[in-house]
Amino acid sequence: MTISLDGAPSASQVPANIIRESSDAAFKADVIDASLEAPVLVDFWAPWCGPCRQLTPTLEKVVTEKAGKIRLVKVNIDEHPRIAGQLGVQSIPAVFAFAGGRPVDGFMGAMPEGEVRRFAERVIAAAPAGAPPADSLEGQISEALEVAKQAREAGDLSQAAQIFGMVLQHVPDHVEALLGLAGIYLDAGELEQARATLDLIPEEQRKGDAYTAVASTIRLKDEASGLSEAAALEATVAADPDNHQARFDLAVVRNAEGKRLEAAEALVAIFKRDRTWNDDAARKKLLEFFEAWGPKDPATVKGRRLLSAALFS
């Protein structure tokens, strides 16, 4: 038997695929399915994150020591943001532990090696002795939700709505399915249906990034419904570029139309002209937009750059 100098198993002893990179597309196989066999730690990181560069080698060392009792999957959120967004990751490094096909524990920020080791040992000790059957209701719902999300991303709203509806027939208050269905109604322009669906979520579960995004989108669309049409507002702004209220209203309307970048640009234009207008209303509204769009939306990314440039110019 070959032993490394630090006491950890040598590379030849470590089971294959104990540490691997993954993606949004491969997440189910690499994490959900794999965690039915052994617990999996998921390390959400990015190349620009200094604490990530400290934590990841520690995770690799601890997982290697355990020689197959626990695995490590690394996900670069710059390249694969979807799963991190679904799990509500707001800062990195973020580590989630999966066992038995579901998340069971986690932590954020870099931790000393000893604490990482204790965390891994706790996850191993708490892992279920046996995996739930693949054909269980829970397993079927998990697979159905993934198919529904893929259908929505592909623009097939009808199929996605049908799948979310089938899930709700079995679990009427399933939060993820209700949020998915509310989002589909928003995509289809059916605001009242979206609102009614969101109201079905139990009050104690009305939290998290996904809920906030849908609720914020509904609120912003309500706000736009009482404003003038975009063409009229554009004419007003063209005639008087310092009419900040008209430009502000135009941003709200453009957002409701799905023209997110135009909405962001209108608010940044107000901020550039008068930072203090209406108690900093332009910047505050832009932050509301970012919350509704989500951190990885292209309009959010571009909007933040525009705002930063205006702030420090």
C-alpha positions as CSV (number, residue, x, y, z in Angstrom):
1,M,0.0,0.0,0.0
2,T,1.3,3.4,-0.9
3,I,0.8,6.3,1.6
4,S,1.5,9.9,0.8
5,L,3.7,11.9,3.2
6,D,0.9,13.9,4.7
7,G,-1.1,10.7,5.6
8,A,-3.7,11.1,2.9
9,P,-4.2,8.3,0.3
10,S,-2.1,8.7,-2.8
11,A,-3.7,9.5,-6.1
12,S,-3.6,5.8,-7.1
13,Q,-5.8,4.9,-4.1
14,V,-8.4,7.6,-4.6
15,P,-11.5,6.3,-6.5
16,A,-12.1,7.7,-9.9
17,N,-14.3,10.8,-10.3
18,I,-14.1,11.6,-6.6
19,I,-13.3,15.2,-7.6
20,R,-14.7,16.7,-10.8
21,E,-15.8,19.9,-12.6
22,S,-19.5,20.1,-13.5
23,S,-22.0,22.3,-15.3
24,D,-25.6,23.3,-15.2
25,A,-26.4,20.6,-17.8
26,A,-24.5,17.8,-15.9
27,F,-25.5,18.8,-12.4
28,K,-28.2,16.2,-12.1
29,A,-25.9,13.4,-13.0
30,D,-22.9,14.7,-11.2
31,V,-24.6,15.7,-8.0
32,I,-28.2,14.6,-7.6
33,D,-27.8,11.1,-9.0
34,A,-24.3,10.7,-7.6
35,S,-25.4,11.6,-4.1
36,L,-27.6,8.5,-4.0
37,E,-24.4,6.5,-3.9
38,A,-22.3,8.8,-1.6
39,P,-22.6,12.3,-0.2
40,V,-21.4,15.1,-2.6
41,L,-20.0,18.5,-1.7
42,V,-20.7,21.2,-4.3
43,D,-18.2,24.0,-4.4
44,F,-19.6,27.1,-6.2
45,W,-16.7,29.3,-7.1
46,A,-15.4,31.8,-9.7
47,P,-11.9,32.6,-11.0
48,W,-11.9,36.1,-9.6
49,C,-12.8,35.0,-6.1
50,G,-9.8,35.2,-3.7
51,P,-11.4,33.2,-0.8
52,C,-12.4,30.5,-3.4
53,R,-8.7,29.9,-4.2
54,Q,-8.1,29.3,-0.5
55,L,-11.1,27.0,0.1
56,T,-11.0,24.8,-2.9
57,P,-7.6,23.1,-2.3
58,T,-8.8,22.5,1.3
59,L,-12.0,20.8,0.1
60,E,-9.9,18.7,-2.3
61,K,-7.6,17.6,0.4
62,V,-10.3,16.7,2.8
63,V,-12.4,14.8,0.2
64,T,-9.2,13.0,-1.0
65,E,-8.5,11.9,2.6
66,K,-12.0,10.3,2.8
67,A,-11.2,8.0,-0.1
68,G,-14.7,7.7,-1.6
69,K,-16.8,8.3,1.4
70,I,-17.7,11.7,0.1
71,R,-17.2,13.4,-3.3
72,L,-16.5,17.0,-4.5
73,V,-18.1,18.7,-7.5
74,K,-16.8,22.1,-8.5
75,V,-19.1,24.6,-10.4
76,N,-17.8,27.8,-11.9
77,I,-20.7,30.2,-11.5
78,D,-19.4,32.6,-14.2
79,E,-19.8,29.8,-16.8
80,H,-22.7,27.9,-15.2
81,P,-24.9,30.3,-13.1
82,R,-28.3,28.6,-13.3
83,I,-28.0,26.0,-10.5
84,A,-26.4,28.5,-8.2
85,G,-29.3,30.9,-8.8
86,Q,-31.8,28.2,-8.1
87,L,-30.1,27.4,-4.8
88,G,-30.1,31.1,-3.8
89,V,-26.3,31.5,-3.9
90,Q,-25.7,35.2,-3.2
91,S,-22.0,35.2,-2.4
92,I,-19.1,32.8,-2.9
93,P,-17.4,30.6,-2.0
94,A,-20.6,28.6,-1.2
95,V,-20.6,24.9,-0.4
96,F,-23.7,22.7,-0.5
97,A,-23.8,19.1,0.7
98,F,-26.1,16.7,-1.1
99,A,-27.0,13.2,0.2
100,G,-29.8,10.9,-0.9
101,G,-30.6,13.1,-3.9
102,R,-31.2,16.4,-2.0
103,P,-29.3,19.2,-0.3
104,V,-28.8,18.5,3.4
105,D,-26.3,21.1,4.7
106,G,-24.0,23.9,3.5
107,F,-21.9,26.9,4.4
108,M,-20.6,30.2,2.8
109,G,-17.2,31.7,3.0
110,A,-13.7,30.1,3.5
111,M,-13.2,27.9,6.5
112,P,-10.1,26.5,8.1
113,E,-9.1,22.9,7.2
114,G,-10.2,21.6,10.6
115,E,-13.7,23.0,10.2
116,V,-14.0,21.7,6.7
117,R,-13.0,18.3,7.8
118,R,-15.6,18.3,10.6
119,F,-18.2,19.5,8.2
120,A,-17.4,16.6,5.8
121,E,-17.5,14.1,8.6
122,R,-20.8,15.4,9.8
123,V,-22.3,15.1,6.3
124,I,-20.9,11.5,5.9
125,A,-22.3,10.5,9.3
126,A,-25.8,11.9,8.6
127,A,-26.0,10.5,5.0
128,P,-29.0,8.1,4.6
129,A,-28.1,4.5,4.7
130,G,-30.1,3.8,1.5
131,A,-31.2,5.9,-1.4
132,P,-34.9,6.4,-2.1
133,P,-36.2,4.3,-5.0
134,A,-35.7,6.0,-8.3
135,D,-39.4,5.6,-9.1
136,S,-40.6,7.2,-5.8
137,L,-42.9,10.2,-6.0
138,E,-40.2,12.5,-4.9
139,G,-37.8,11.2,-7.6
140,Q,-40.5,11.6,-10.2
141,I,-41.3,15.2,-9.2
142,S,-37.6,16.1,-9.2
143,E,-37.2,14.8,-12.7
144,A,-40.5,16.4,-13.9
145,L,-39.4,19.8,-12.5
146,E,-36.1,19.6,-14.4
147,V,-37.9,18.8,-17.7
148,A,-40.3,21.7,-17.1
149,K,-37.4,24.1,-16.6
150,Q,-35.8,22.9,-19.8
151,A,-39.0,23.3,-21.7
152,R,-39.5,26.8,-20.5
153,E,-35.9,27.8,-21.4
154,A,-36.6,26.4,-24.8
155,G,-39.7,28.6,-25.2
156,D,-42.2,25.7,-24.9
157,L,-44.4,27.4,-22.3
158,S,-47.3,25.0,-22.9
159,Q,-45.3,21.9,-22.1
160,A,-43.7,23.5,-19.1
161,A,-47.1,24.6,-17.8
162,Q,-48.5,21.1,-18.2
163,I,-45.6,19.6,-16.3
164,F,-45.8,22.1,-13.4
165,G,-49.6,21.5,-13.3
166,M,-49.1,17.7,-13.0
167,V,-46.7,18.3,-10.1
168,L,-49.2,20.5,-8.3
169,Q,-51.9,17.8,-8.7
170,H,-49.8,15.6,-6.4
171,V,-48.4,18.4,-4.2
172,P,-50.7,21.4,-4.4
173,D,-48.4,23.7,-2.4
174,H,-45.1,22.7,-4.0
175,V,-43.2,26.0,-4.0
176,E,-40.9,25.3,-6.9
177,A,-43.7,24.2,-9.1
178,L,-45.9,27.2,-8.1
179,L,-43.0,29.6,-8.8
180,G,-42.4,27.9,-12.1
181,L,-46.1,28.2,-13.2
182,A,-46.3,31.8,-12.0
183,G,-43.2,32.6,-14.2
184,I,-44.8,30.9,-17.2
185,Y,-47.9,33.1,-16.7
186,L,-45.7,36.1,-16.7
187,D,-43.9,35.0,-19.8
188,A,-47.3,34.6,-21.5
189,G,-48.5,38.1,-20.3
190,E,-51.2,36.7,-18.0
191,L,-50.5,38.9,-15.0
192,E,-53.6,38.0,-12.9
193,Q,-53.0,34.3,-13.3
194,A,-49.4,34.8,-12.2
195,R,-50.5,36.8,-9.2
196,A,-53.1,34.2,-8.2
197,T,-50.6,31.4,-8.5
198,L,-48.0,33.2,-6.4
199,D,-50.7,33.8,-3.7
200,L,-51.0,30.0,-3.4
201,I,-47.5,29.7,-1.9
202,P,-47.8,29.3,1.9
203,E,-46.9,32.6,3.7
204,E,-44.0,31.1,5.7
205,Q,-42.4,30.0,2.4
206,R,-42.6,33.3,0.6
207,K,-38.9,34.0,0.7
208,G,-35.7,33.4,-1.3
209,D,-34.4,34.8,-4.6
210,A,-36.8,32.9,-6.8
211,Y,-39.9,34.1,-4.9
212,T,-38.6,37.7,-4.8
213,A,-37.9,37.7,-8.5
214,V,-41.4,36.7,-9.4
215,A,-43.1,39.0,-6.8
216,S,-41.0,41.9,-8.0
217,T,-41.8,41.3,-11.6
218,I,-45.5,41.3,-10.8
219,R,-45.2,44.5,-8.8
220,L,-43.3,46.3,-11.6
221,K,-45.8,45.2,-14.2
222,D,-48.6,46.6,-12.0
223,E,-46.8,49.9,-11.8
224,A,-46.4,50.1,-15.6
225,S,-50.1,49.4,-16.2
226,G,-51.1,52.8,-15.0
227,L,-48.6,54.8,-17.1
228,S,-48.8,56.3,-20.6
229,E,-47.7,54.3,-23.6
230,A,-44.0,54.2,-24.5
231,A,-44.4,56.2,-27.7
232,A,-46.0,59.1,-25.8
233,L,-43.3,59.0,-23.1
234,E,-40.5,58.9,-25.7
235,A,-42.0,62.0,-27.3
236,T,-42.1,63.8,-24.0
237,V,-38.5,63.0,-23.2
238,A,-37.4,64.0,-26.7
239,A,-39.1,67.4,-26.3
240,D,-37.7,67.8,-22.8
241,P,-34.6,65.6,-21.9
242,D,-34.7,67.0,-18.3
243,N,-38.2,65.6,-17.7
244,H,-37.0,63.0,-15.4
245,Q,-40.4,61.7,-14.4
246,A,-41.3,60.9,-18.0
247,R,-38.0,59.1,-18.5
248,F,-38.5,57.2,-15.2
249,D,-42.0,56.2,-16.4
250,L,-40.6,55.2,-19.7
251,A,-38.1,52.9,-18.0
252,V,-40.9,51.2,-16.0
253,V,-42.9,50.7,-19.2
254,R,-39.9,49.4,-21.1
255,N,-39.2,46.9,-18.4
256,A,-42.9,45.7,-18.5
257,E,-42.5,45.2,-22.3
258,G,-39.4,43.0,-21.7
259,K,-37.0,45.6,-23.0
260,R,-34.8,45.4,-20.0
261,L,-31.6,47.0,-21.3
262,E,-33.5,50.0,-22.6
263,A,-35.2,50.3,-19.1
264,A,-31.8,50.2,-17.4
265,E,-30.3,52.8,-19.8
266,A,-33.2,55.2,-19.2
267,L,-32.7,55.1,-15.4
268,V,-28.9,55.5,-15.7
269,A,-29.5,58.5,-17.9
270,I,-31.6,60.1,-15.1
271,F,-28.9,59.3,-12.6
272,K,-26.2,60.9,-14.7
273,R,-28.3,64.1,-15.1
274,D,-29.4,64.4,-11.5
275,R,-28.3,61.9,-8.9
276,T,-30.6,63.2,-6.2
277,W,-33.8,63.5,-8.2
278,N,-36.8,62.4,-6.3
279,D,-34.8,61.0,-3.4
280,D,-32.5,58.9,-5.6
281,A,-35.5,57.2,-7.2
282,A,-33.7,56.2,-10.4
283,R,-30.9,54.2,-8.7
284,K,-33.4,52.6,-6.3
285,K,-35.7,51.6,-9.2
286,L,-32.7,50.1,-11.1
287,L,-31.9,48.0,-8.0
288,E,-35.5,46.8,-8.0
289,F,-35.1,45.8,-11.7
290,F,-31.9,43.9,-10.9
291,E,-33.7,42.0,-8.1
292,A,-36.5,41.0,-10.5
293,W,-34.2,40.1,-13.4
294,G,-31.8,38.0,-11.3
295,P,-28.0,38.5,-10.9
296,K,-27.0,36.7,-14.1
297,D,-29.4,38.3,-16.5
298,P,-27.5,40.1,-19.3
299,A,-29.4,43.3,-18.6
300,T,-28.5,43.1,-14.9
301,V,-24.8,42.6,-15.7
302,K,-24.8,45.4,-18.3
303,G,-26.9,47.7,-16.0
304,R,-24.6,47.2,-13.1
305,R,-21.7,48.2,-15.3
306,L,-23.5,51.3,-16.5
307,L,-24.4,52.3,-12.9
308,S,-20.9,51.7,-11.7
309,A,-19.5,53.9,-14.5
310,A,-22.0,56.6,-13.6
311,L,-21.2,56.4,-9.9
312,F,-17.5,56.8,-10.3
313,S,-17.3,59.1,-13.3
